[in-house]
Amino acid sequence: MENIDVIYQKMGIRKSVTDFGARIADSLQERFHAIDDVSEYNQLKVIHAMQKNRVNDACFQYASGYGYDDLGRDTLEKVYADVFHTEDALVRPQVTCGTHALSLALGANLRPGDELLSPVGKPYDTLEEVIGIRPSKGSLAEYGITYSQVDLLPDGSFDYENIKKSIHEKTRLITIQRSKGYQTRPSFSVAQIGELIRFVKKIKPDVICMVDNCYGEFVETIEPSDVGADMVVGSLIKNPGGGLAPIGGYIAGRKDLIENCGYRLTSPGLGKEVGASLGVMQSFYQGLFLAPVVTASALKGAILAANIYENLGYHVVPNGKESRHDIIQAVTFGIPEAVIAFCKGIQAAAPVDSYVTPEPWAMPGYDSDVIMAAGAFVQGSSIELSADGPIKPPYAVYFQGGLTWPHAKLGILMSLEYLVREGIVSL
């Protein structure tokens, strides 16, 4: 059998890079064991929800047309409600992505004259057009829904004083983005989110608190719905799809709010009763089953990336020792060439399209060119190994995913190899 270093070298990674990575990885074993403990807890939680709801092979059958009485779809939504400890859930292939799921939840539960408040600063780029911060057809602003935000304090904490001032009689819904998005702020722990929800509920008990849960599912043993969130929203081609879901999104929460989402997704009068599963149910179920373990692999990769690039002197968020609340690792390089080289390395480590060279381009929904590297089995699946970033200051790259720990490790080492080749990093 060949030595593993020989395999890495055949793939184009020099020994000095693998040695450097190995030293860092060896120092992280205690943290990796802790991640495995969280994964075990969440795995049992998912299996228990599946057993409770009597998942069987009939749930995997193809359903078409109107989808009335689609057993697989209806059972899966009960499973999601139990996993997230909510009254109801909407889990559909007709929800195309995380942005769509968020837009659906907002549009279903806001009415003309209502105000949407973000107490955590600027939302993710693609939501700017949904809200109407950047004008776009069909935005909430076009329907007379106003928006306000309270920026975080310089240390990344909540500005409670100004949040209180911003809540008034028209404040109908508060949106909390758990993950950092294309920002170098910290991601929020479930405990922090719970503290914020309790604060706003004391001021206005009937306000709806929605959490954008993308990239955060199964990172901790509890979810935002366990600490008072009325809705948690996410994408199935991120954590909860386990790398198998080919499309889809979920909204879990209060029954009346989920009912509104059903009517918004399909039609008034029809709601959740229609929407056939079209043969994807086995992937949805099996992906959810695998999700805790897949998320653990992605977390290990993120921690390795943080420690490698911090060791090389770069600013990373979270840093190498902080607790993790999502799977995204931000690395600020300060120059566009480094962002591009990093992404080229991630692409070169992919099982699919490894020969493709990613280039920055004007991606819809963003205000600058964006480079994205993802040789994925599911297009755009960011639970699979991927990296991306806007080509604008501070020139930070956002790394996430890895269906297996060995692949996440390979991607990080390949990113470092490309930076060394470009003369940007020296070991």
C-alpha distance (Angstrom), angle and dihedral (degrees) to the residues before:
residue distance angle dihedral
M1 . . .
E2 3.78 . .
N3 3.77 120.0 .
I4 3.82 110.8 -103.5
D5 3.81 90.4 -121.1
V6 3.81 88.3 60.1
I7 3.82 89.9 55.2
Y8 3.80 91.0 49.8
Q9 3.80 90.0 49.3
K10 3.81 91.0 50.1
M11 3.80 86.8 55.1
G12 3.79 90.4 53.2
I13 3.80 103.2 -98.6
R14 3.79 116.3 128.4
K15 3.80 121.2 -132.7
S16 3.80 94.6 -114.1
V17 3.82 88.1 61.6
T18 3.82 94.9 48.0
D19 3.80 91.2 45.8
F20 3.79 91.1 50.7
G21 3.82 91.4 48.8
A22 3.81 92.6 46.5
R23 3.81 92.3 54.5
I24 3.79 90.8 52.1
A25 3.82 94.1 44.5
D26 3.82 92.4 50.0
S27 3.81 89.7 57.1
L28 3.83 91.8 55.6
Q29 3.80 101.6 58.1
E30 3.80 94.9 108.1
R31 3.82 91.0 54.1
F32 3.78 90.8 46.8
H33 3.81 90.4 54.6
A34 3.82 89.6 53.3
I35 3.81 90.2 51.8
D36 3.80 89.6 51.9
D37 3.82 89.7 53.8
V38 3.82 91.1 54.7
S39 3.79 89.7 46.4
E40 3.80 91.5 53.0
Y41 3.82 91.5 51.1
N42 3.80 92.8 49.6
Q43 3.80 92.5 44.1
L44 3.80 90.0 56.3
K45 3.82 90.4 46.5
V46 3.81 91.3 55.0
I47 3.81 94.5 45.1
H48 3.80 91.0 48.7
A49 3.82 90.9 52.7
M50 3.82 90.5 50.1
Q51 3.80 92.5 48.8
K52 3.80 93.0 45.9
N53 3.80 90.9 54.6
R54 3.81 93.6 45.3
V55 3.79 98.0 -120.7
N56 3.81 109.2 -162.8
D57 3.79 138.7 165.8
A58 3.81 91.4 -87.4
C59 3.80 86.2 69.4
F60 3.81 88.8 67.1
Q61 3.80 96.8 57.1
Y62 3.80 122.4 120.3
A63 3.81 115.3 -100.9
S64 3.80 124.4 -172.1
G65 3.78 141.5 170.1
Y66 3.78 115.4 31.1
G67 3.78 92.3 -10.3
Y68 3.80 95.3 -136.9
D69 3.81 111.5 177.0
D70 3.82 93.0 3.9
L71 3.81 98.0 179.2
G72 3.80 95.6 -165.0
R73 3.79 94.0 50.0
D74 3.80 95.3 44.9
T75 3.81 93.7 45.8
L76 3.80 92.6 47.6
E77 3.79 90.3 54.2
K78 3.81 89.5 53.4
V79 3.81 89.2 49.8
Y80 3.82 91.5 51.9
A81 3.81 91.0 47.7
D82 3.81 89.7 53.5
V83 3.82 94.2 44.9
F84 3.82 90.6 51.9
H85 3.83 94.0 36.0
T86 3.80 93.4 -124.2
E87 3.79 135.0 135.7
D88 3.79 95.5 -114.4
A89 3.79 144.4 -8.6
L90 3.80 140.6 -154.4
V91 3.83 112.9 -147.0
R92 3.78 113.9 170.1
P93 3.80 143.2 156.7
Q94 3.80 86.1 -141.4
V95 3.83 87.2 72.1
T96 3.78 99.7 84.5
C97 3.82 103.1 -163.7
G98 3.79 145.1 -21.7
T99 3.80 93.4 -80.2
H100 3.80 89.6 52.7
A101 3.80 91.2 50.2
L102 3.80 91.5 51.0
S103 3.81 92.4 45.3
L104 3.80 89.0 49.9
A105 3.81 93.6 50.5
L106 3.81 92.0 47.5
G107 3.80 96.3 44.2
A108 3.80 91.8 46.8
N109 3.79 95.8 53.4
L110 3.81 105.2 33.1
R111 3.79 125.5 77.0
P112 3.82 133.9 -168.5
G113 3.79 109.4 -70.6
D114 3.81 93.9 27.9
E115 3.77 121.8 118.4
L116 3.79 127.1 -137.5
L117 3.80 116.0 -149.5
S118 3.79 128.0 -162.4
P119 3.82 108.3 -164.5
V120 3.82 91.3 -178.1
G121 3.79 100.2 63.7
K122 3.77 128.8 -110.9
P123 3.81 116.0 8.7
Y124 3.79 125.0 -130.5
D125 3.81 112.9 -66.0
T126 3.81 97.8 -106.8
L127 3.82 91.1 54.3
E128 3.79 91.6 60.1
E129 3.80 90.4 78.3
V130 3.81 92.5 41.2
I131 3.79 89.6 56.2
G132 3.80 95.7 36.7
I133 3.79 98.3 -115.8
R134 3.78 82.2 128.6
P135 3.82 108.0 33.0
S136 3.79 113.7 -106.8
K137 3.79 138.1 157.9
G138 3.79 112.3 -87.3
S139 3.80 96.1 10.9
L140 3.79 121.8 154.5
A141 3.81 87.9 -109.6
E142 3.83 90.2 62.4
Y143 3.80 87.6 59.2
G144 3.79 94.1 52.6
I145 3.79 97.0 -100.3
T146 3.79 112.2 140.7
Y147 3.77 128.2 -149.2
S148 3.77 136.6 -150.4
Q149 3.77 134.0 171.6
V150 3.76 138.8 -163.4
D151 3.77 114.3 -147.5
L152 3.76 121.0 -133.7
L153 3.77 119.7 -104.5
P154 3.83 116.9 -99.3
D155 3.81 90.9 -94.9
G156 3.83 91.2 54.9
S157 3.81 95.6 -105.6
F158 3.80 127.8 127.8
D159 3.81 118.8 -83.8
Y160 3.80 95.1 -135.1
E161 3.81 94.7 175.8
N162 3.80 93.8 58.2
I163 3.80 93.2 38.1
K164 3.80 88.6 59.3
K165 3.81 90.7 49.3
S166 3.81 91.3 50.4
I167 3.80 96.9 54.8
H168 3.81 113.1 90.0
E169 3.79 141.0 146.5
K170 3.82 93.9 -69.0
T171 3.81 95.0 50.2
R172 3.79 101.1 111.5
L173 3.80 104.6 159.4
I174 3.79 135.6 22.3
T175 3.79 118.2 -156.6
I176 3.80 119.8 -155.6
Q177 3.79 118.4 -168.8
R178 3.79 106.9 -152.0
S179 3.80 97.8 -167.1
K180 3.79 126.5 58.6
G181 3.81 97.5 -117.2
Y182 3.81 111.5 -168.5
Q183 3.78 91.8 -18.8
T184 3.77 132.6 95.7
R185 3.78 94.1 -132.9
P186 3.81 120.3 116.8
S187 3.79 119.0 -90.1
F188 3.78 113.8 -119.6
S189 3.77 126.4 -108.4
V190 3.78 119.5 -131.5
A191 3.82 88.0 -111.8
Q192 3.82 91.3 55.4
I193 3.79 90.7 48.7
G194 3.79 90.0 50.4
E195 3.79 91.1 51.8
L196 3.82 90.8 51.7
I197 3.81 92.6 47.7
R198 3.81 92.2 50.8
F199 3.80 89.5 50.2
V200 3.82 95.6 52.6
K201 3.81 93.3 41.3
K202 3.81 89.9 57.2
I203 3.79 88.7 55.5
K204 3.82 96.5 42.7
P205 3.82 113.3 7.1
D206 3.82 94.9 -170.4
V207 3.81 95.9 54.1
I208 3.81 113.7 118.7
C209 3.80 113.4 -123.9
M210 3.80 113.5 -155.2
V211 3.80 123.0 -176.2
D212 3.79 123.1 -155.8
N213 3.80 94.3 -141.3
C214 3.81 96.9 -178.2
Y215 3.83 113.6 143.3
G216 3.82 91.6 6.0
E217 3.80 105.5 81.7
F218 3.83 114.4 119.6
V219 3.81 93.8 0.5
E220 3.81 88.5 112.0
T221 3.80 131.2 26.6
I222 3.80 91.3 -110.0
E223 3.81 132.9 48.3
P224 3.83 130.7 -145.3
S225 3.81 88.9 -99.5
D226 3.82 87.0 65.5
V227 3.82 90.8 60.9
G228 3.79 101.8 46.8
A229 3.82 107.6 -72.6
D230 3.81 110.1 149.2
M231 3.81 91.4 -154.3
V232 3.80 133.8 15.8
V233 3.77 116.6 -164.9
G234 3.79 133.6 -167.5
S235 3.78 150.9 143.1
L236 3.79 127.0 -97.1
I237 3.80 92.1 -142.7
K238 3.77 86.6 65.1
N239 3.82 127.2 57.7
P240 3.83 103.9 -37.6
G241 3.81 94.7 51.0
G242 3.79 90.9 61.8
G243 3.80 91.6 -144.5
L244 3.82 92.3 -67.2
A245 3.81 103.0 82.0
P246 3.82 106.7 95.9
I247 3.81 94.7 -158.9
G248 3.78 139.3 -18.6
G249 3.75 147.7 97.7
Y250 3.79 138.9 -135.8
I251 3.79 138.9 -142.7
A252 3.80 117.3 -170.3
G253 3.77 124.8 -177.8
R254 3.77 148.9 79.7
K255 3.80 113.0 10.2
D256 3.81 96.6 -123.9
L257 3.81 92.1 50.0
I258 3.80 92.6 48.3
E259 3.80 89.7 48.4
N260 3.81 88.5 55.6
C261 3.81 89.2 50.3
G262 3.80 90.4 53.1
Y263 3.79 91.8 53.6
R264 3.79 90.8 47.5
L265 3.81 92.7 49.0
T266 3.79 95.5 50.4
S267 3.81 118.6 6.7
P268 3.79 141.2 -59.6
G269 3.78 106.8 -84.4
L270 3.81 93.6 23.3
G271 3.79 106.2 58.7
K272 3.80 118.4 147.7
E273 3.81 93.5 -9.4
V274 3.81 92.4 85.1
G275 3.79 134.5 46.4
A276 3.78 114.7 94.8
S277 3.81 119.2 -133.2
L278 3.84 92.5 -132.7
G279 3.80 96.8 -150.5
V280 3.82 99.9 -57.0
M281 3.79 98.0 107.0
Q282 3.79 97.6 98.8
S283 3.82 89.6 54.3
F284 3.80 90.5 48.0
Y285 3.81 93.3 50.1
Q286 3.78 96.6 41.4
G287 3.80 91.6 44.1
L288 3.81 90.7 53.4
F289 3.81 89.3 47.8
L290 3.83 90.7 54.3
A291 3.80 95.9 38.6
P292 3.84 99.1 94.6
V293 3.82 92.4 52.7
V294 3.81 93.9 42.2
T295 3.80 90.2 49.4
A296 3.81 89.4 51.8
S297 3.82 90.1 54.4
A298 3.79 90.7 50.8
L299 3.80 90.8 48.7
K300 3.79 92.3 52.7
G301 3.79 89.2 51.4
A302 3.80 91.9 49.8
I303 3.80 91.8 50.7
L304 3.80 91.7 48.5
A305 3.82 90.5 50.1
A306 3.81 91.3 49.1
N307 3.78 92.9 51.7
I308 3.80 95.9 43.6
Y309 3.79 95.6 50.4
E310 3.80 94.7 38.8
N311 3.78 87.9 53.0
L312 3.80 88.0 54.2
G313 3.81 90.9 54.8
Y314 3.80 101.9 -100.4
H315 3.80 125.0 134.6
V316 3.81 109.2 -110.1
V317 3.82 131.3 -175.2
P318 2.97 115.3 -124.9
N319 3.76 95.5 25.5
G320 3.77 121.7 -130.5
K321 3.80 96.1 -88.7
E322 3.82 104.4 35.7
S323 3.79 122.6 109.0
R324 3.81 114.2 -100.1
H325 3.79 126.1 -118.8
D326 3.80 100.6 168.7
I327 3.80 138.4 13.6
I328 3.81 96.8 -108.6
Q329 3.79 121.3 108.3
A330 3.79 118.1 -165.8
V331 3.80 119.9 -158.0
T332 3.80 118.8 -174.9
F333 3.80 111.9 -149.6
G334 3.81 100.6 169.2
I335 3.81 93.9 -140.8
P336 3.82 129.5 72.7
E337 3.81 93.2 -135.1
A338 3.79 91.0 65.2
V339 3.83 93.1 49.8
I340 3.80 89.5 51.4
A341 3.81 93.9 46.3
F342 3.82 91.6 49.2
C343 3.81 91.5 51.8
K344 3.80 91.5 47.1
G345 3.79 88.5 55.9
I346 3.80 92.9 50.6
Q347 3.81 90.4 50.0
A348 3.81 91.5 48.9
A349 3.82 89.6 55.7
A350 3.81 93.9 54.0
P351 3.82 124.2 112.4
V352 3.83 89.0 -141.3
D353 3.83 124.6 49.7
S354 3.79 92.9 -3.0
Y355 3.81 89.2 152.6
V356 3.82 92.8 58.8
T357 3.81 119.0 101.7
P358 3.83 112.1 -141.7
E359 3.79 116.5 -137.2
P360 3.82 131.8 -172.8
W361 3.80 113.3 -97.9
A362 3.80 141.5 170.7
M363 3.80 97.9 -92.4
P364 3.84 116.6 -167.1
G365 3.79 113.9 -101.1
Y366 3.82 96.6 26.7
D367 3.80 130.6 98.7
S368 3.82 96.1 -141.8
D369 3.78 139.2 30.2
V370 3.79 111.7 -71.6
I371 3.80 129.7 -158.4
M372 3.78 117.6 -149.5
A373 3.79 128.0 -174.7
A374 3.78 117.8 -169.1
G375 3.76 126.8 138.6
A376 3.77 91.8 -174.2
F377 3.79 137.1 164.0
V378 3.82 86.7 -137.2
Q379 3.80 114.4 45.1
G380 3.80 110.9 -110.0
S381 3.80 93.9 1.6
S382 3.78 104.5 156.6
I383 3.80 94.9 -172.3
E384 3.80 82.8 69.7
L385 3.80 116.5 74.5
S386 3.79 107.4 -69.7
A387 3.78 144.2 143.3
D388 3.75 132.4 -166.3
G389 3.76 143.5 158.5
P390 3.79 144.0 168.2
I391 3.79 115.0 -98.6
K392 3.78 95.4 -123.3
P393 3.81 135.9 91.4
P394 2.96 132.0 -31.8
Y395 3.82 83.3 31.2
A396 3.78 97.3 -141.3
V397 3.78 126.1 167.3
Y398 3.80 123.5 -145.8
F399 3.79 116.0 -146.0
Q400 3.78 123.5 -169.0
G401 3.76 145.3 152.2
G402 3.75 139.3 30.9
L403 3.80 121.2 176.7
T404 3.80 88.4 -148.7
W405 3.78 131.9 26.6
P406 3.84 94.1 -123.9
H407 3.79 90.8 54.9
A408 3.81 92.7 47.3
K409 3.81 88.7 51.0
L410 3.81 91.8 48.6
G411 3.80 91.2 51.7
I412 3.79 93.8 51.5
L413 3.80 92.4 47.7
M414 3.80 90.8 48.4
S415 3.81 91.0 50.6
L416 3.79 88.9 53.5
E417 3.82 90.9 47.0
Y418 3.81 90.7 55.7
L419 3.80 92.1 49.2
V420 3.80 89.6 51.0
R421 3.82 91.1 48.8
E422 3.80 90.7 52.8
G423 3.78 91.0 51.4
I424 3.80 91.2 -118.4
V425 3.83 93.8 116.2
S426 3.78 128.9 33.2
L427 3.81 122.8 -166.7
